[in-house]
Amino acid sequence: MPPAPTADSGTYRSYTKLAGTEPLPGYTLLSPLGRGGFGEVWKCEAPGGLHKAIKFVSSISEDGRGDERFSQELTAFEQIKTIRHPFLLTLERVEQIDRELVMVMELADRQLQDRFRECRTCGLPGIPRDELLAYFADAAEALDVISAKFHLQHLDVKPANLFLVSGHVKVGDYGLVAQLEGADAGNRGLTPRYVAPEVLHGTPSSCSDQYSLALVYQELLTGEFPYAGRTPQQLMLQHVSGQPDLSGLPPSDQPAVKRALAKRPIDRFPSCLAFVQALMMAENSTAIPNAGMSIRRSRVDRAVAEMHVALDNGEEYPGNNSSVSAQNDPTHPGTPKSRCAPPTQSFTLPKAPLTVPGVKYSGLPPLVSGTRQAPAPAPEPIPASTRRSSSVPTPPPRIVETPPPVEEAERGLVVLDSIHSVVPVGQLLGMESDEFPLNPQAFAEAVVNVAGGGGYVPHIPGDIGRLLDGSWVCQFPSTVPSAVVPLKLAVVRERWGVSLEQPEAGLVVMRRTAGGGGFFSGKKFGFEARIVLPPVGRAVGEMTATAQLFGTPDPKFARDSMDLMPKLLVDIRTQLANVQDRRRSPRVEYGSPITIYPVHSDGGIDTAVQGRCRDVSLGGLGFTTAAKLPTKYAYITFPGVTATVGQALLARLIRTQSSMRESTYGAEYRTDL
């Protein structure tokens, strides 16, 4: 669960609770963790000083059906509150207070999507495979337990509902805040990105969560989603009738993921653990044996075998007398095609099929509740090359290929419902995020302050700035030719009694020496102004003038110079700045890496592009990229600015200059959305 942005953010209008209050005796609200369609989540301090998560679901709603939803939530929790498993987020207390359901549960460290975001920030395509499989073994075991023993389905498996606790994943959010409803609910509680086809028909099966788990696996491993739909309607239609694009996965993973994403539940693996087991068995002869993964796979093998024994209970399947190890092999002919019966009880079972606007379902074969479908043809077997022959399982490493140029890359899969000046990076990656966005002006100021090294940064054109090392700086446009600059500064030289020299092309130095120079007087000291001229050939160029001390001046001279140096820069600017500065904010040099997310006019987000910042201001930035960007708008992230990590600021590209090696951009922030 993500941390709250501030300690007092409970006072924001979007939250109905207040920090410091006690919804239950002894439970003090500390900070909000997130909110959803029918409720909100808070971090709280429980009796004894323990920290817990507390959720609120209200029976009051605008559509007048809150009581009905409230009753369904209460019924669901009556079913699951007694379930205990190490990889299920523990529900500790459920209370009904007035017209509100209050639930106390275990507080997680963070969500799995936070770990994915962390890996992306580090330049990885997703979570490393061995690490991800370890997490999925935990999640699969929990999902299989609630399915096999309690005949329940989660139906909302997604990165935001997989929580990290002490290095393990726990499944949580059992439809508390997001809930499936009837056909007239408009898919309000459904997450169209991860929904199984049969759920859209209103008949969830015991393999519905497996389908969602496979989608999450590819997304968190590769950063790519198997379906290219850009709207909820397109995604739901593709779940029902489209074919997933698995090309981004390692070849050894593709057969297992393909089977888990079968349109018919009966064609999938018998359980979520069997799916994870198939991934762990994937062949990769170049991988280094991993003892930790070997132990984890042994646990998965044992859990699968135990679950098969519990489920069979004397039921005859082809090859039922074969060995346990053979039955665990998903390609073994004795393995049952599937034990996934379409009808099953669910945490959030819909009353009727969900509908996709504009899509007709008359031609789709229905899944009939209460009946088992006829046996399907055998699913495509996993090639023998994908099975582990060694006694030590070794998952293959993630092969990262160089991405194609932006012009050739496939359009991103994420579409924002609305465009705002600042958004959490998680939303640009297609993940839900409850992070409170920064104020756009505060975002821009944070970047400029870091670029300025913590000194005083000018806020108006021509202003004098102070850098962290004590020097002063001023920037201004000018049309004065470089050869004429010394002549223009002759007036300043006479007025200030300073020397003027040009040690190299493009640099003029004005210096006042206050002491030293004699045989016994020690080293010279004083202050100087250095004027960096623009490249030759530009009609209008930018000049940068800095003033600083040199040598080791005495304290009195140093104090007096702090007042004199800014005035010297003002005189220099007066002589050379002969063009009106039309920029609203001065720029500060900042050569730091940035990440750019191109934004299309329909809100579609392209794959991230890496770039390098050149300078920043309160109103925009200049940067370069290796390839030309395809859009006029983009979200920008600054990994080196701690205050803005996890957030992105919208910018409009107003100037572009491309060469064979790179493209250079000037962009202005959009802080009005």
Long-range contacts (C-beta under 8 A, 24 or more apart in sequence): 1-33, 1-34, 1-41, 1-43, 1-53, 1-107, 1-108, 1-110, 1-111, 1-163, 2-33, 2-34, 2-110, 2-111, 2-114, 2-433, 2-434, 2-435, 3-31, 3-33, 3-43, 4-30, 4-31, 4-32, 4-33, 4-43, 4-436, 5-435, 5-436, 6-31, 6-436, 7-31, 9-436, 10-42, 12-436, 15-40, 16-40, 16-56, 16-58, 17-42, 17-56, 23-54, 23-56, 23-97, 23-102, 24-54, 24-93, 24-95, 24-97, 24-102, 24-104, 27-52, 27-54, 27-104, 29-54, 32-434, 33-434, 34-177, 34-434, 35-177, 35-434, 36-177, 36-178, 37-177, 37-178, 37-179, 37-188, 37-189, 38-66, 38-69, 38-73, 38-177, 38-178, 38-179, 38-189, 39-101, 39-176, 39-177, 40-177, 41-177, 43-107, 44-104, 46-104, 51-107, 52-92, 52-104, 52-105, 52-106, 52-107, 53-104, 53-105, 53-106, 53-107, 53-108, 54-102, 54-103, 54-104, 54-105, 55-102, 55-103, 55-105, 55-176, 55-177, 56-100, 56-101, 56-102, 56-103, 57-100, 57-101, 57-103, 57-176, 57-177, 58-99, 58-100, 58-101, 59-99, 59-100, 59-101, 60-99, 65-181, 66-99, 69-179, 69-181, 70-99, 70-101, 72-179, 72-348, 73-101, 73-175, 73-176, 73-179, 74-101, 76-174, 76-175, 76-347, 76-348, 77-101, 77-103, 77-174, 77-176, 79-150, 79-152, 79-345, 79-347, 80-146, 80-150, 80-152, 80-174, 80-347, 83-145, 83-146, 83-150, 85-141, 85-142, 85-145, 85-146, 86-168, 86-170, 87-138, 87-139, 87-141, 87-142, 87-168, 87-169, 87-170, 87-171, 88-142, 88-145, 88-146, 88-170, 88-171, 88-172, 89-163, 89-165, 89-170, 89-171, 89-172, 89-173, 103-176, 105-172, 106-165, 106-170, 106-172, 108-163, 108-164, 108-165, 108-170, 108-172, 109-163, 109-164, 109-165, 109-166, 110-163, 110-164, 111-159, 111-160, 111-161, 111-162, 111-163, 111-164, 112-159, 112-162, 112-163, 112-164, 112-169, 112-220, 113-159, 113-160, 113-162, 113-220, 113-426, 113-431, 113-432, 113-433, 114-164, 115-164, 116-159, 116-220, 116-429, 116-431, 117-425, 117-426, 117-429, 117-431, 117-646, 120-223, 120-429, 120-608, 121-639, 121-645, 124-398, 124-400, 125-221, 125-222, 125-223, 125-224, 125-398, 125-400, 126-219, 126-220, 126-221, 126-222, 126-223, 126-398, 127-220, 127-221, 128-398, 129-221, 129-250, 129-395, 129-396, 129-397, 129-398, 130-290, 130-292, 130-293, 130-395, 132-217, 132-220, 132-221, 133-276, 133-279, 133-280, 133-293, 133-296, 133-395, 134-292, 134-293, 134-296, 135-162, 135-164, 135-168, 135-169, 136-169, 136-213, 136-217, 136-276, 136-279, 137-273, 137-276, 137-280, 137-296, 137-299, 137-300, 138-168, 138-169, 138-170, 139-169, 139-171, 139-213, 139-272, 140-213, 140-271, 140-272, 140-273, 140-275, 140-276, 140-300, 141-272, 141-273, 141-300, 141-303, 142-170, 142-171, 143-171, 143-209, 143-210, 143-213, 143-272, 144-271, 144-272, 144-273, 144-303, 144-307, 147-206, 147-209, 147-271, 147-272, 147-344, 148-206, 148-271, 148-307, 148-310, 148-311, 149-310, 150-345, 151-206, 151-344, 151-345, 152-344, 152-345, 152-346, 152-347, 153-204, 153-205, 153-206, 153-208, 153-209, 153-344, 153-345, 153-346, 153-347, 153-349, 154-209, 154-212, 154-347, 155-180, 155-195, 155-199, 155-204, 155-208, 155-209, 155-212, 155-346, 155-347, 155-348, 155-349, 156-189, 156-191, 156-194, 156-212, 156-347, 156-348, 157-194, 157-209, 157-212, 157-213, 157-216, 158-191, 158-193, 158-194, 158-212, 158-216, 158-432, 159-216, 159-219, 159-220, 159-431, 159-432, 160-431, 160-432, 162-216, 174-347, 174-348, 175-347, 175-348, 178-348, 179-348, 180-346, 180-348, 180-349, 180-350, 180-354, 181-350, 181-351, 182-350, 182-351, 182-352, 183-350, 183-351, 183-352, 183-353, 183-354, 183-355, 185-354, 187-232, 187-236, 187-354, 189-348, 190-354, 191-432, 192-232, 192-233, 192-235, 192-236, 192-239, 193-225, 193-232, 193-235, 193-430, 195-236, 195-239, 196-239, 196-265, 197-239, 197-240, 197-263, 198-265, 198-342, 198-367, 199-350, 199-354, 200-236, 200-239, 200-240, 200-353, 200-354, 200-356, 201-353, 201-361, 201-364, 201-366, 201-367, 202-350, 202-351, 202-352, 202-353, 202-354, 203-342, 203-343, 203-353, 203-366, 203-367, 203-368, 203-369, 204-342, 204-344, 204-346, 204-349, 204-350, 205-265, 205-340, 205-341, 205-342, 205-343, 205-344, 205-367, 206-265, 206-339, 206-340, 206-341, 206-344, 207-265, 207-266, 207-268, 207-269, 207-338, 207-340, 208-265, 208-344, 209-272, 210-260, 210-268, 210-269, 210-271, 210-272, 210-275, 210-340, 211-260, 211-261, 211-265, 211-268, 213-260, 213-272, 213-275, 214-257, 214-260, 214-261, 214-275, 215-261, 217-257, 217-279, 218-246, 218-248, 218-249, 218-257, 219-430, 221-249, 221-253, 221-398, 222-248, 222-249, 222-398, 223-248, 223-429, 224-248, 224-413, 225-413, 225-430, 226-257, 226-261, 227-413, 228-410, 228-411, 228-413, 229-413, 230-411, 230-413, 230-415, 230-602, 230-604, 231-415, 233-356, 233-357, 233-358, 233-359, 236-354, 236-356, 236-359, 237-356, 237-359, 240-356, 240-359, 240-361, 240-364, 241-364, 250-282, 250-284, 250-396, 250-398, 250-399, 252-282, 252-283, 252-284, 252-385, 252-386, 252-396, 253-279, 253-282, 255-380, 255-381, 255-382, 255-383, 255-386, 256-282, 256-330, 256-382, 256-386, 258-380, 259-330, 259-379, 259-380, 259-382, 262-379, 264-373, 264-376, 265-338, 265-340, 265-342, 265-367, 266-337, 266-338, 266-340, 266-373, 266-375, 266-376, 267-337, 267-338, 267-376, 267-379, 268-338, 268-340, 268-379, 269-330, 269-338, 270-308, 270-311, 270-335, 270-336, 270-338, 270-339, 270-340, 271-304, 271-307, 271-339, 273-300, 273-303, 273-304, 273-307, 274-304, 274-328, 274-330, 276-300, 277-301, 277-304, 277-328, 277-330, 278-330, 278-382, 279-395, 280-388, 280-393, 280-395, 281-329, 281-386, 281-387, 281-388, 281-393, 282-386, 282-387, 282-388, 282-395, 282-396, 283-385, 283-386, 283-387, 283-388, 283-389, 283-396, 284-394, 284-395, 284-396, 284-397, 286-396, 286-397, 287-394, 287-395, 287-396, 287-397, 288-394, 289-390, 289-392, 289-394, 290-393, 290-394, 290-395, 293-393, 293-394, 293-395, 294-392, 294-393, 297-393, 301-325, 301-328, 304-328, 311-339, 329-387, 330-382, 331-381, 331-382, 331-384, 331-387, 337-375, 337-376, 337-378, 337-379, 341-372, 342-367, 342-368, 342-369, 342-371, 342-372, 342-373, 343-369, 343-370, 343-371, 403-607, 405-627, 406-598, 406-606, 406-607, 406-609, 406-627, 406-628, 406-629, 406-630, 407-627, 407-628, 407-630, 409-606, 409-607, 410-607, 411-600, 411-604, 411-606, 412-604, 412-605, 412-606, 412-607, 414-604, 414-605, 415-602, 415-603, 415-604, 415-605, 416-599, 416-603, 416-604, 416-605, 417-603, 418-603, 419-599, 419-603, 419-650, 419-673, 420-650, 420-673, 421-649, 421-650, 421-669, 421-670, 421-671, 421-672, 421-673, 422-647, 422-648, 422-649, 422-650, 423-635, 423-647, 423-648, 423-650, 424-646, 424-647, 424-648, 425-637, 425-646, 425-647, 425-648, 426-646, 428-597, 428-605, 428-608, 428-635, 428-648, 435-646, 435-647, 437-647, 438-643, 438-644, 438-647, 440-649, 440-669, 440-670, 440-671, 441-618, 441-671, 442-643, 443-643, 443-644, 443-647, 443-649, 444-616, 444-617, 444-618, 444-619, 444-649, 444-669, 444-671, 445-618, 446-641, 446-643, 446-644, 447-590, 447-616, 447-621, 447-638, 447-641, 447-644, 448-588, 448-616, 448-617, 448-618, 450-590, 450-638, 450-640, 450-641, 450-642, 451-588, 451-589, 451-590, 451-592, 451-615, 451-616, 452-588, 457-586, 457-588, 458-585, 458-586, 459-585, 459-586, 459-618, 460-585, 460-586, 461-581, 461-583, 461-584, 461-585, 461-586, 462-573, 462-577, 462-581, 462-586, 463-586, 464-566, 464-569, 464-570, 465-586, 465-588, 467-546, 469-548, 470-548, 470-549, 471-546, 471-547, 471-548, 472-546, 472-547, 472-548, 472-565, 472-566, 472-569, 473-544, 473-545, 473-546, 473-547, 473-569, 474-544, 474-545, 474-546, 474-569, 474-570, 474-572, 474-573, 475-542, 475-543, 475-544, 475-545, 475-586, 475-587, 476-542, 476-543, 476-545, 476-573, 476-576, 476-577, 476-581, 477-540, 477-541, 477-542, 477-543, 477-577, 477-579, 477-580, 477-581, 478-534, 478-540, 478-541, 478-542, 478-543, 478-576, 478-577, 478-578, 478-579, 479-539, 479-540, 479-541, 479-578, 479-579, 480-576, 480-578, 482-506, 482-533, 482-534, 482-536, 485-531, 485-533, 485-576, 488-575, 488-576, 489-531, 489-572, 489-575, 489-576, 491-575, 492-568, 492-571, 492-572, 492-575, 495-571, 496-568, 496-571, 498-529, 498-568, 506-532, 506-533, 506-535, 506-536, 507-531, 507-532, 507-533, 508-533, 510-568, 510-572, 511-550, 514-553, 514-557, 515-551, 515-553, 515-554, 515-557, 516-551, 523-551, 523-552, 524-550, 524-551, 525-549, 525-550, 525-551, 525-552, 525-553, 525-554, 525-557, 526-550, 526-551, 526-553, 526-557, 527-553, 527-561, 527-564, 527-565, 527-568, 529-565, 529-568, 529-569, 529-572, 531-572, 531-576, 540-579, 543-576, 543-577, 545-569, 545-572, 545-573, 583-617, 583-619, 584-617, 584-618, 584-619, 585-617, 585-618, 585-619, 585-620, 586-617, 587-615, 587-616, 587-617, 587-622, 588-615, 588-616, 588-617, 589-614, 589-615, 590-614, 590-615, 590-616, 590-621, 592-638, 592-639, 592-640, 593-639, 593-640, 594-621, 594-623, 594-636, 594-637, 594-638, 594-639, 595-636, 595-637, 595-639, 596-623, 596-625, 596-629, 596-634, 596-635, 596-636, 597-634, 597-635, 597-636, 597-637, 597-648, 598-629, 598-630, 598-631, 598-633, 598-634, 599-631, 599-633, 599-634, 599-635, 599-650, 600-631, 605-635, 606-630, 606-631, 613-638, 614-664, 619-668, 619-669, 620-651, 620-654, 620-666, 620-667, 620-668, 620-669, 621-651, 621-666, 621-667, 621-669, 622-664, 622-665, 622-666, 622-667, 623-664, 623-665, 623-667, 624-662, 624-663, 624-664, 624-665, 625-662, 625-663, 625-665, 626-661, 626-662, 626-663, 627-663, 628-656, 628-658, 628-663, 629-653, 629-663, 629-665, 633-670, 634-667, 636-667
